[in-house]
Amino acid sequence: MAINQRLDIKQGQTLTMTPQLQQAIKLLQMSNIELAEFVEAELEKNPLLERDDSMSTERHEADAPAPEAEGGEGLQANEDLGGDAGDAPQREERELDTDFENVFTGGSMAEQEGGYDAFATNSFSDVGKGGSLKFDDPEFGFENTMAKEATLRDYLEEQIAVDFDENKDRAMARLMLDYLDESGYFRTDVGALAERLGTTKERVEGILAKLQDMDPAGLFARNLSECLALQLKEQDRLDPAMQKLVENLDVLASHDLKKLKALCGVDDADLKEMIAEIKALNPKPALEFEHFVSQTVVPDVLMKPLPKSKGGGWAVELNNDTLPRVLVNKRYYTEISNSAKQKKDKEYLSEQLNTANWLIKAMDQRAETILKTASQIILQQEDFFNYGVEYLKPLVLKDIAAVIGMHESTVSRVTTNKYIGTPRGVFELKYFFSSGVSSSDGNAEFSSEAVKSRIKGHIDAEPAAAILSDDDLVELLKKDGIEIARRTVAKYREAMKIPSSVQRRRIKNT
């Protein structure tokens, strides 16, 4: 067969990821704080962009009639999420108050007329780990609530100031901080230190004992056994058997389990659990603390119940205190474009204008997508906001994507690393998506978080004389209408860091 060359023309369709499309996807994934950093960089690069301070003290409200369902009627969030088995209380019909047309993140200078200021009060001030939401007070600005990295010494000195009443004891305690090594161990002889300080050994030992009670547990130990014992004591797990185990770490290191069982007076199962607890402790408590930074969670979306005088329901808005506002300075563009003579200058101005217009459009689209997604999550999970975690409904990305007419991957990007401030606290949007467990009659489903809440509730209520096994929990859940396997109960219990029935029995009976 002869090999020939020829030129053919074919027509086809392909989807190309342009740089702007890639950037739009990145914008969707960003939190408001990350978006603000990105916009700040664009402001430095693009002379046609400028920060909009004209509405810096106003809020964007997303309150208007709920999104329209088929048939033109307002969408009502009044489905009975709990089903027959859940016995959820009957709810009043509530409309979700959102207005996607008036989303403002930049570009438009039109003022929003009228409208109910859903966040004019400070009722979010105790929202939880998201911090205060008194956004109109500079004292509560985000830059003033960012956590700074504290050293271990700073943290301990704060505790010393509270725990020690006498100035002399407080001064000696601060001096003893100098004898902590990088792992958190106290590396000097108590008798020699007392002699240098001109005081009694008993007084130094008393101060050391108080220092050993400080957080994090395990600090100021003089050896590994004492370090582990301090942590077990803090967990209320230092029973006589555990005391024997930490006193014989050399036997544990030699794997002489038979001798350990005899020393501790326990059987194989108990010894195995005790060793697992020892392995879970931190032999160098200071190292972990030095790398720990507490970070305040700032919500990207805010929600609040509307008063009955406004029809009830929920008001939803983006947190504009962390959302950047930008404008295109068209007057400046007109001035400099008229004076531009060279082709490269005109091309540069045209490129910057297109980039600026695209950024504002992309920010508007991002805001609308986030609000649509958050609004549908609230509609789907209204029982959670009204009654608590036991009424959290099973929800997957596909459920929200189908309603808002977007792809699952888009919903995934919107809900990742985005937080919503609610009357029940601050939650990541991902929190509201969980798999479901069917009820025993098959008429309802419970989310995994709701099942975990019920398991925790049963364990919290168990008396010391009747500790619940995983099999007992299976039976109790079955009475609640939840069919679940014992291994699933064990998985949920371990995910909540709840000890086994054997461990709980030992803890409650010591």
Rosetta blueprint (number, residue, H / E / L):
1 M L
2 A L
3 I L
4 N L
5 Q L
6 R L
7 L L
8 D L
9 I L
10 K L
11 Q L
12 G L
13 Q L
14 T L
15 L L
16 T L
17 M L
18 T L
19 P H
20 Q H
21 L H
22 Q H
23 Q H
24 A H
25 I H
26 K H
27 L H
28 L H
29 Q H
30 M L
31 S L
32 N H
33 I H
34 E H
35 L H
36 A H
37 E H
38 F H
39 V H
40 E H
41 A H
42 E H
43 L H
44 E H
45 K H
46 N L
47 P L
48 L L
49 L E
50 E E
51 R E
52 D L
53 D L
54 S L
55 M L
56 S L
57 T L
58 E L
59 R L
60 H L
61 E L
62 A L
63 D L
64 A L
65 P L
66 A L
67 P L
68 E E
69 A L
70 E L
71 G L
72 G L
73 E L
74 G E
75 L L
76 Q E
77 A L
78 N L
79 E L
80 D L
81 L L
82 G L
83 G H
84 D H
85 A H
86 G H
87 D L
88 A L
89 P L
90 Q L
91 R L
92 E L
93 E L
94 R L
95 E E
96 L E
97 D E
98 T L
99 D L
100 F H
101 E H
102 N H
103 V L
104 F L
105 T L
106 G E
107 G L
108 S L
109 M L
110 A L
111 E L
112 Q L
113 E L
114 G L
115 G L
116 Y L
117 D L
118 A L
119 F L
120 A L
121 T L
122 N L
123 S L
124 F L
125 S L
126 D L
127 V L
128 G L
129 K L
130 G L
131 G L
132 S L
133 L L
134 K L
135 F L
136 D L
137 D L
138 P H
139 E H
140 F H
141 G L
142 F H
143 E H
144 N H
145 T H
146 M L
147 A L
148 K L
149 E L
150 A L
151 T L
152 L H
153 R H
154 D H
155 Y H
156 L H
157 E H
158 E H
159 Q H
160 I H
161 A H
162 V H
163 D H
164 F L
165 D L
166 E L
167 N H
168 K H
169 D H
170 R H
171 A H
172 M H
173 A H
174 R H
175 L H
176 M H
177 L H
178 D H
179 Y H
180 L E
181 D L
182 E L
183 S L
184 G L
185 Y E
186 F E
187 R L
188 T L
189 D L
190 V H
191 G H
192 A H
193 L H
194 A H
195 E H
196 R H
197 L H
198 G L
199 T L
200 T L
201 K H
202 E H
203 R H
204 V H
205 E H
206 G H
207 I H
208 L H
209 A H
210 K H
211 L H
212 Q H
213 D L
214 M L
215 D L
216 P L
217 A L
218 G L
219 L L
220 F L
221 A E
222 R L
223 N L
224 L H
225 S H
226 E H
227 C H
228 L H
229 A H
230 L H
231 Q H
232 L H
233 K H
234 E H
235 Q L
236 D L
237 R L
238 L L
239 D L
240 P H
241 A H
242 M H
243 Q H
244 K H
245 L H
246 V H
247 E H
248 N L
249 L H
250 D H
251 V H
252 L H
253 A H
254 S L
255 H L
256 D L
257 L H
258 K H
259 K H
260 L H
261 K H
262 A H
263 L H
264 C H
265 G L
266 V L
267 D L
268 D H
269 A H
270 D H
271 L H
272 K H
273 E H
274 M H
275 I H
276 A H
277 E H
278 I H
279 K H
280 A L
281 L L
282 N L
283 P L
284 K L
285 P H
286 A H
287 L H
288 E H
289 F H
290 E H
291 H L
292 F L
293 V L
294 S L
295 Q L
296 T L
297 V L
298 V L
299 P L
300 D L
301 V E
302 L E
303 M E
304 K E
305 P E
306 L L
307 P L
308 K H
309 S H
310 K H
311 G L
312 G L
313 G L
314 W E
315 A E
316 V E
317 E E
318 L E
319 N L
320 N L
321 D L
322 T L
323 L L
324 P L
325 R L
326 V E
327 L E
328 V E
329 N L
330 K H
331 R H
332 Y H
333 Y H
334 T H
335 E H
336 I H
337 S H
338 N H
339 S H
340 A L
341 K L
342 Q L
343 K H
344 K H
345 D H
346 K H
347 E H
348 Y H
349 L H
350 S H
351 E H
352 Q H
353 L H
354 N H
355 T H
356 A H
357 N H
358 W H
359 L H
360 I H
361 K H
362 A H
363 M H
364 D H
365 Q H
366 R H
367 A H
368 E H
369 T H
370 I H
371 L H
372 K H
373 T H
374 A H
375 S H
376 Q H
377 I H
378 I H
379 L H
380 Q H
381 Q L
382 E H
383 D H
384 F H
385 F H
386 N H
387 Y H
388 G L
389 V H
390 E H
391 Y H
392 L L
393 K L
394 P L
395 L E
396 V L
397 L H
398 K H
399 D H
400 I H
401 A H
402 A H
403 V H
404 I H
405 G L
406 M L
407 H L
408 E H
409 S H
410 T H
411 V H
412 S H
413 R H
414 V H
415 T H
416 T L
417 N L
418 K L
419 Y E
420 I E
421 G E
422 T E
423 P L
424 R L
425 G E
426 V E
427 F E
428 E E
429 L H
430 K H
431 Y H
432 F H
433 F L
434 S E
435 S L
436 G E
437 V E
438 S E
439 S E
440 S L
441 D L
442 G L
443 N L
444 A L
445 E E
446 F E
447 S E
448 S H
449 E H
450 A H
451 V H
452 K H
453 S H
454 R H
455 I H
456 K H
457 G H
458 H H
459 I H
460 D H
461 A H
462 E L
463 P L
464 A L
465 A L
466 A L
467 I L
468 L L
469 S L
470 D H
471 D H
472 D H
473 L H
474 V H
475 E H
476 L H
477 L H
478 K H
479 K H
480 D L
481 G L
482 I E
483 E L
484 I L
485 A L
486 R H
487 R H
488 T H
489 V H
490 A H
491 K H
492 Y H
493 R H
494 E H
495 A H
496 M L
497 K L
498 I L
499 P L
500 S L
501 S H
502 V H
503 Q H
504 R H
505 R H
506 R H
507 I H
508 K H
509 N L
510 T L
